[in-house]
Structure formats: structure tokens, C-alpha cells
């Protein structure tokens, strides 16, 4: 005989409510950042065309993608507020992770384009108006610092916010590079500094973009959360929960970095109160591993999964291993 327990609604609602409150603040910040970025982008395009600066045009192109990325990020927060339904039982939160993944890939394309243009500029240098370039770059730096400060107060563990911050940080570095290039051009007239510094900024962007794509891809592939030690879950639960004999088939993943999930099989003593054991397991998962949504399958002597072959036939049921109290065995699959 086995019991199957679904997640504890109270803890899940509390965690999701907290995430919703944080999401509202994040949404407001990203909307302000999108507005500021879009407004200055137009001025930077004009300044880049007038001055002939690749650094300014590259930064304006980056700001265009930033505006799109920030607007998409804002939409992701709006969409995440929709309740779950029969088709998407976990809701729409993961759209934020998908947006972060796309933003990371977009940063790769931007950096590649800037490097390509820089190579052509080095082969065939063109005249640059250092004064105009300087004025626009300084204004861009002021705007980018303001946008960065707006986003800096948001939830930095949120991948959507991380993606937005990386885009804005790339803009900020681009503005610094444009200012340095303008100073060199004004003092020495050496225009190759413009594409050279643009390439340097692109390399910095690539490193951050790779980290964002890696982390977002890990979530999308249902990877185990980095702050959860899967190997420690079973031993800890067996040691901490009375009447729990063994834990196996342990799986943990994230809908978003803020919403960690887990499923596991718990083999308990025949006389144990299954509901009480499940409640204690869930409490331990929340307190020790910050897992607020868990599904626990109770077993008494027989593992239902191991008792069936891949064709659905039911041979002799496999016994649930019953080690002595204090010992634990895991077999995550």
C-alpha cells in the first residue's frame, strides 16, 4: 500500500506570493529602465551618424537591443503574473528564464557584429568628430549609470533582471570606451582607438553573456539548483525524520531560480503515520534546502516504480530497502 502526497498549498502560496511581490518591484524598475534606454537611444544614433564614430553607433545598436530586451523583460514579468491553468500547470514564470536565455544569445550577436565592424574600420579608417563623440558619450554615460542604478536595486538572483543588467552594463562600458576613444582622438587624432576599444568592450560583454546563457540554459534543462546538494537530501531526511527508513528517486529542479521543486520516494515504517511523515519531510526540505514545493510518494515495503518493468507488466514487486535507522541509500533516476 502506498500514499501519494501533492505539494503543500500553504507554503507554495506563501513562496509564490513573496515572488509576486518581488516581481512587481522588478517590473517597475525594468519599465523605467526601458523608457530611459529607448529615449536616449535615438539621440545616440543621431550623434553617431553626425560624428562618424563606430563606438557611438555600436553603443546605439546595443541600446536598441537593450530597449527590446528590457521591454521583453517587462512583458515577461507581466506574463508571470498570470495564474496557472490546465495547459501550464506551473504557470508562466519560466518565460522570464526564456527571455534571459534569448537576451544572452542576443549579446553574442551584438558582440560579433561590433568586432566585425571594428575589423573593417581598422582596415579603412574614417574621420571622426571627437567633440561630438565626446558630448554624446558623456550624456550616454549619465543615462546608463542612472538605468544601472535603477536595476541594481532589483532582485539580482532573477535571471530576467540579470539579463537586463548585463545589457545595461554593456552600454555603460560602451559609453566609457567612447569617452576614452574621444579623448585620445581629440588629443592625438589617432582614430583606430575607436574600434580597438569597441572590441575590448565586446569581449567583456561576451564573458558575461556566456554566464547568463549557461545559467538560464541550466534552468531550462531542468538542472539541479546550484545551491541544493542533492546527495545530502536523503541522508539528512533519514536522520531528521522519525519513522523514515529510506529516501530514493530524488529529483530537484527549478521553475525559476526563486522557485525550486523536488520529488522523492520515502520508505517509512509500516506503523508510521504517512501524513505526519510527509509534513515533517516538507518542513525539513524548506528549512534545510529552501525547497518550498515538494511531491513526496510514501512507500511501505515496496517501491511502486521498481515493481513494474518498462512494458507495464507487474513481476514480483521489488522490496523497498530498509536500512537501520540513521543510514540512507539514494538512487536518483
C-alpha positions as CSV (number, residue, x, y, z in Angstrom):
1,X,0.0,0.0,0.0
2,X,1.4,3.4,-0.9
3,X,0.3,7.0,-0.3
4,X,0.9,9.9,-2.7
5,X,1.2,13.4,-1.4
6,X,1.0,16.5,-3.5
7,X,2.6,19.8,-2.6
8,X,1.6,21.8,0.5
9,X,-0.5,24.7,-0.8
10,X,0.2,27.0,2.1
11,X,3.9,27.0,1.7
12,X,3.7,27.2,-2.0
13,X,1.3,30.1,-2.0
14,X,3.5,31.9,0.6
15,X,6.6,31.5,-1.6
16,X,4.8,32.4,-4.7
17,X,3.2,35.5,-3.0
18,X,6.7,36.6,-2.0
19,X,8.0,36.1,-5.5
20,X,5.0,38.0,-6.8
21,X,5.7,41.0,-4.6
22,X,9.4,41.0,-5.7
23,X,8.3,40.6,-9.3
24,X,6.1,43.7,-9.0
25,X,9.1,45.8,-7.9
26,X,11.3,44.2,-10.6
27,X,8.6,45.0,-13.2
28,X,8.5,48.7,-12.2
29,X,12.3,49.0,-12.3
30,X,12.6,47.4,-15.7
31,X,9.9,49.6,-17.2
32,X,11.7,52.7,-16.0
33,X,15.0,51.3,-17.4
34,X,13.3,50.6,-20.8
35,X,11.9,54.1,-21.0
36,X,15.3,55.8,-20.3
37,X,17.2,53.5,-22.7
38,X,14.7,54.0,-25.5
39,X,14.7,57.7,-25.2
40,X,18.5,58.1,-25.3
41,X,19.0,55.5,-28.0
42,X,17.6,58.0,-30.6
43,X,20.0,60.7,-29.5
44,X,22.9,58.4,-29.7
45,X,22.1,57.2,-33.2
46,X,22.0,60.8,-34.4
47,X,25.2,61.6,-32.6
48,X,27.0,58.6,-34.0
49,X,25.9,59.4,-37.6
50,X,27.0,63.1,-37.2
51,X,30.3,62.3,-35.6
52,X,31.1,59.2,-37.7
53,X,32.0,57.2,-34.5
54,X,31.7,53.5,-34.6
55,X,31.9,53.4,-30.9
56,X,28.8,55.5,-30.6
57,X,26.9,53.7,-33.4
58,X,27.9,50.3,-31.8
59,X,26.7,51.6,-28.5
60,X,23.4,52.9,-30.1
61,X,22.9,49.5,-31.7
62,X,23.5,47.8,-28.4
63,X,21.0,50.2,-26.7
64,X,18.4,49.3,-29.4
65,X,18.7,45.7,-28.5
66,X,18.7,46.7,-24.8
67,X,15.5,48.5,-25.3
68,X,13.9,45.5,-26.9
69,X,15.4,43.2,-24.2
70,X,14.1,45.4,-21.4
71,X,10.7,45.7,-23.0
72,X,10.6,41.9,-23.4
73,X,11.8,41.5,-19.8
74,X,9.0,43.8,-18.6
75,X,6.5,41.7,-20.6
76,X,7.9,38.5,-19.0
77,X,7.1,39.9,-15.6
78,X,3.6,40.9,-16.7
79,X,3.1,37.4,-18.1
80,X,4.4,35.7,-15.0
81,X,1.5,37.3,-13.1
82,X,-1.0,35.1,-15.0
83,X,-2.3,32.2,-12.9
84,X,-1.5,28.6,-13.8
85,X,-4.0,26.8,-16.0
86,X,-4.8,23.3,-17.3
87,X,-2.2,23.7,-20.1
88,X,0.6,25.3,-18.0
89,X,0.2,23.9,-14.5
90,X,3.3,25.6,-13.2
91,X,2.2,29.0,-14.6
92,X,4.2,31.4,-16.8
93,X,7.2,32.1,-14.5
94,X,9.7,30.3,-16.7
95,X,9.1,32.7,-19.6
96,X,11.4,35.0,-17.6
97,X,14.2,32.4,-17.9
98,X,13.5,32.0,-21.6
99,X,13.8,35.8,-22.1
100,X,17.1,35.8,-20.2
101,X,18.4,32.9,-22.4
102,X,17.4,34.9,-25.6
103,X,19.0,38.1,-24.2
104,X,22.2,36.2,-23.6
105,X,22.2,34.9,-27.2
106,X,21.5,38.4,-28.5
107,X,24.5,39.7,-26.6
108,X,26.7,37.2,-28.6
109,X,25.3,38.5,-31.9
110,X,25.9,42.1,-30.8
111,X,29.5,41.5,-29.8
112,X,30.1,39.6,-33.1
113,X,28.7,42.5,-35.1
114,X,30.8,45.1,-33.3
115,X,34.0,43.0,-33.8
116,X,33.2,42.6,-37.5
117,X,32.7,46.4,-37.9
118,X,35.8,47.2,-35.9
119,X,37.9,45.0,-38.3
120,X,36.6,46.9,-41.3
121,X,37.2,50.3,-39.6
122,X,40.8,49.2,-38.8
123,X,41.3,48.3,-42.5
124,X,39.8,51.5,-43.7
125,X,39.9,54.3,-41.0
126,X,37.3,57.0,-41.4
127,X,37.3,60.6,-39.9
128,X,35.7,61.0,-36.5
129,X,34.4,64.2,-34.9
130,X,35.9,63.9,-31.5
131,X,34.0,66.7,-29.9
132,X,30.6,65.5,-30.9
133,X,31.5,62.0,-30.0
134,X,32.6,63.1,-26.5
135,X,29.4,65.1,-25.8
136,X,27.1,62.2,-26.8
137,X,29.3,59.6,-25.0
138,X,29.2,61.7,-21.7
139,X,25.4,62.0,-22.0
140,X,25.1,58.3,-22.6
141,X,27.2,57.5,-19.6
142,X,24.9,59.6,-17.4
143,X,21.9,57.8,-18.7
144,X,23.4,54.4,-18.4
145,X,24.6,55.0,-14.9
146,X,21.0,56.1,-14.0
147,X,19.5,53.0,-15.6
148,X,22.1,50.7,-13.9
149,X,21.2,52.2,-10.5
150,X,17.5,51.6,-11.2
151,X,18.1,48.0,-12.0
152,X,20.8,47.5,-9.3
153,X,18.2,47.7,-6.6
154,X,16.2,44.9,-8.1
155,X,16.4,41.1,-7.4
156,X,19.8,40.2,-8.7
157,X,19.1,36.4,-8.4
158,X,16.3,36.8,-11.0
159,X,17.7,35.7,-14.4
160,X,15.5,38.2,-16.2
161,X,17.0,41.0,-14.2
162,X,20.5,39.6,-14.7
163,X,20.0,39.7,-18.4
164,X,18.7,43.3,-18.3
165,X,21.6,44.4,-16.1
166,X,24.1,42.8,-18.4
167,X,22.7,44.7,-21.4
168,X,22.8,48.0,-19.5
169,X,26.3,47.2,-18.1
170,X,27.4,46.6,-21.7
171,X,26.0,50.1,-22.6
172,X,27.7,51.7,-19.7
173,X,31.1,50.2,-20.6
174,X,30.4,51.2,-24.2
175,X,29.9,54.8,-23.1
176,X,33.2,54.7,-21.1
177,X,35.0,53.3,-24.1
178,X,33.6,56.0,-26.3
179,X,34.7,58.7,-23.9
180,X,38.2,57.3,-23.7
181,X,38.3,57.0,-27.5
182,X,37.1,60.6,-27.9
183,X,39.8,61.9,-25.6
184,X,42.5,60.0,-27.5
185,X,41.2,61.3,-30.8
186,X,41.0,64.9,-29.5
187,X,44.5,64.8,-28.1
188,X,46.3,62.8,-30.8
189,X,44.0,62.4,-33.8
190,X,44.6,58.6,-33.7
191,X,41.2,57.2,-34.8
192,X,42.0,53.4,-34.6
193,X,41.5,53.7,-30.8
194,X,37.7,53.9,-31.5
195,X,37.3,50.3,-33.0
196,X,40.0,48.9,-30.7
197,X,38.1,50.0,-27.5
198,X,34.9,48.7,-29.1
199,X,36.4,45.3,-29.4
200,X,37.6,45.3,-25.8
201,X,34.0,46.1,-24.6
202,X,32.7,43.3,-26.8
203,X,35.0,40.8,-25.2
204,X,33.8,41.8,-21.8
205,X,30.2,41.5,-22.9
206,X,30.9,38.0,-24.3
207,X,32.1,36.7,-20.9
208,X,29.0,37.9,-19.1
209,X,26.7,36.7,-21.9
210,X,28.2,33.2,-21.7
211,X,27.5,33.1,-17.9
212,X,23.9,34.2,-18.5
213,X,23.2,31.7,-21.3
214,X,24.8,28.9,-19.2
215,X,22.7,29.6,-16.1
216,X,19.4,30.1,-18.0
217,X,20.1,27.0,-20.1
218,X,20.7,25.0,-16.9
219,X,17.2,26.0,-15.6
220,X,15.6,25.3,-18.9
221,X,17.2,21.8,-19.0
222,X,15.8,21.1,-15.5
223,X,19.2,21.0,-14.0
224,X,19.6,20.7,-10.2
225,X,19.7,24.1,-8.5
226,X,23.3,25.1,-7.7
227,X,22.5,25.9,-4.1
228,X,21.0,22.4,-3.4
229,X,23.3,19.5,-2.6
230,X,21.2,16.6,-4.0
231,X,23.5,14.0,-2.4
232,X,22.7,15.4,1.1
233,X,18.9,15.3,0.9
234,X,18.4,11.6,1.6
235,X,20.8,11.2,4.5
236,X,19.6,14.4,6.1
237,X,15.9,13.4,5.9
238,X,16.5,9.9,7.2
239,X,18.5,11.3,10.1
240,X,16.0,14.1,10.9
241,X,12.5,12.5,10.3
242,X,11.2,9.8,12.7
243,X,9.9,6.6,11.0
244,X,11.6,7.4,7.7
245,X,13.7,4.4,6.7
246,X,15.0,5.3,3.2
247,X,14.7,8.0,0.5
248,X,15.3,7.4,-3.2
249,X,14.3,8.6,-6.7
250,X,15.3,12.1,-5.6
251,X,14.9,14.8,-8.3
252,X,15.3,18.6,-7.8
253,X,14.9,21.4,-10.4
254,X,13.8,25.0,-10.7
255,X,10.9,26.7,-12.5
256,X,12.9,29.9,-11.9
257,X,15.9,30.4,-9.5
258,X,13.3,31.6,-7.0
259,X,11.0,28.5,-7.3
260,X,12.8,25.3,-6.5
261,X,11.0,22.0,-6.8
262,X,11.6,18.4,-5.7
263,X,10.1,14.9,-5.9
264,X,11.2,11.9,-3.9
265,X,10.1,8.4,-2.7
266,X,10.1,7.9,1.1
267,X,10.1,4.4,2.5
268,X,8.5,4.5,6.0
269,X,7.8,2.1,8.8
270,X,4.6,0.0,8.4
271,X,3.0,1.6,11.6
272,X,4.1,5.2,10.7
273,X,1.6,8.0,10.1
274,X,2.2,8.8,6.4
275,X,0.7,12.3,6.6
276,X,2.8,13.2,9.6
277,X,6.0,11.9,7.9
278,X,5.2,13.9,4.7
279,X,4.7,17.1,6.7
280,X,8.0,16.7,8.5
281,X,9.8,15.9,5.3
282,X,8.4,19.0,3.7
283,X,9.3,21.1,6.7
284,X,12.9,19.8,6.5
285,X,13.1,20.5,2.8
286,X,12.0,24.1,3.4
287,X,14.3,24.8,6.3
288,X,17.4,22.9,5.3
289,X,17.3,23.1,1.4
290,X,15.0,26.1,0.7
291,X,12.7,23.8,-1.3
292,X,9.2,25.1,-1.0
293,X,7.4,22.9,-3.4
294,X,7.8,19.1,-3.0
295,X,6.0,16.0,-4.0
296,X,6.6,13.0,-1.7
297,X,5.5,9.5,-2.6
298,X,5.1,7.3,0.5
299,X,6.1,3.6,0.3
300,X,5.8,0.7,2.8
301,X,8.0,-2.2,1.9
302,X,7.5,-2.0,-1.9
303,X,8.7,0.6,-4.4
304,X,5.9,1.0,-7.0
305,X,8.2,2.1,-9.8
306,X,10.7,-0.8,-9.4
307,X,7.8,-3.2,-9.2
308,X,6.9,-2.7,-12.9
309,X,9.0,-3.3,-16.0
310,X,9.1,-0.9,-18.9
311,X,6.2,-2.6,-20.7
312,X,3.8,-2.0,-17.8
313,X,3.8,-5.7,-16.7
314,X,4.0,-6.4,-13.0
315,X,6.5,-9.0,-12.0
316,X,7.3,-9.7,-8.4
317,X,7.5,-6.4,-6.7
318,X,10.9,-5.1,-5.7
319,X,11.2,-4.6,-2.0
320,X,12.0,-1.2,-0.5
321,X,15.4,-1.4,1.2
322,X,15.1,-1.0,4.9
323,X,18.5,0.0,6.3
324,X,18.9,0.6,10.0
325,X,17.8,4.0,11.3
326,X,20.4,6.6,10.7
327,X,21.6,5.0,7.4
328,X,20.3,6.0,4.0
329,X,20.5,4.9,0.4
330,X,19.7,7.0,-2.6
331,X,19.1,6.1,-6.3
332,X,18.1,9.3,-8.1
333,X,17.0,8.4,-11.6
